Amino acid sequence: VLIGCEIDGQLRGVGELDVFDRAGQDSAEIAVTVEAAQQGQGIGSNLFRRLVIMASNRGLRRLFLICFTQNARMQRIAKHYGAELKQYQGEIEGELTPPWPSSGSLAAELLDEALATWRTLLRAAHLRGCDELHGLRDLGTARRLRPGRLGVEVCGWA
């Protein structure tokens, strides 16, 4: 699973949840990277949060991460989610157990995806000059759109 953060139409951060490819495996590696100029603004924390929720909702029981020893921000984020960190050969290795899925975690993931999809549609409509979207304030006004007008392929990128 890959998720991203765009700012002003440019991809500035990416998070990855890479499930280990073995039958019955309930573990994955979690990784987040944020452009240096954008660090310290909560992008990495939000990407990490979304990945932990996704892992939880998919029944993953163990998440692993690796970062450089000087990456204090990543270590703080991982510790916030209960990761146990150990230094090994100049790197920090971490392991954490995501919480069990709940109605709250399912709703959080659904909301995150719905908002990402909505932003993608608005951005695509704006780029294509769709007048119907000017002044659009909430999802309820979307019924003014004619089906198929946008011709946009929506993916899981935020």
KASUL-V324054 format. One record per backbone hydrogen bond with DSSP energy under -1.0 kcal/mol. NH is the residue of the N-H (numbers start at 1). CO is the residue of the C=O. If there is no record, write none. Layout:
BEGIN
nh->NH co->CO
nh->NH co->CO
END
This chain:
BEGIN
nh->3 co->15
nh->5 co->13
nh->7 co->10
nh->10 co->7
nh->12 co->5
nh->13 co->5
nh->14 co->33
nh->15 co->3
nh->16 co->31
nh->17 co->1
nh->18 co->29
nh->20 co->27
nh->22 co->20
nh->25 co->22
nh->28 co->62
nh->29 co->18
nh->30 co->64
nh->31 co->16
nh->33 co->14
nh->35 co->12
nh->38 co->35
nh->39 co->36
nh->46 co->42
nh->47 co->43
nh->48 co->44
nh->49 co->45
nh->50 co->46
nh->51 co->47
nh->52 co->48
nh->53 co->49
nh->54 co->50
nh->55 co->51
nh->56 co->52
nh->57 co->53
nh->58 co->54
nh->59 co->56
nh->60 co->55
nh->61 co->26
nh->62 co->26
nh->63 co->96
nh->64 co->28
nh->65 co->94
nh->67 co->92
nh->69 co->90
nh->71 co->68
nh->72 co->70
nh->75 co->71
nh->76 co->72
nh->77 co->73
nh->78 co->74
nh->79 co->75
nh->80 co->76
nh->81 co->77
nh->82 co->79
nh->83 co->78
nh->84 co->95
nh->86 co->93
nh->88 co->91
nh->91 co->88
nh->92 co->67
nh->93 co->86
nh->94 co->65
nh->95 co->84
nh->96 co->63
nh->106 co->102
nh->107 co->103
nh->108 co->104
nh->109 co->105
nh->110 co->106
nh->111 co->107
nh->112 co->108
nh->113 co->109
nh->114 co->110
nh->115 co->111
nh->116 co->112
nh->117 co->113
nh->118 co->114
nh->119 co->115
nh->120 co->116
nh->121 co->117
nh->122 co->118
nh->123 co->119
nh->124 co->120
nh->125 co->121
nh->126 co->122
nh->127 co->123
nh->128 co->124
nh->129 co->126
nh->130 co->125
nh->133 co->130
nh->134 co->131
nh->136 co->133
nh->141 co->138
nh->142 co->139
nh->144 co->141
nh->145 co->142
nh->149 co->146
END
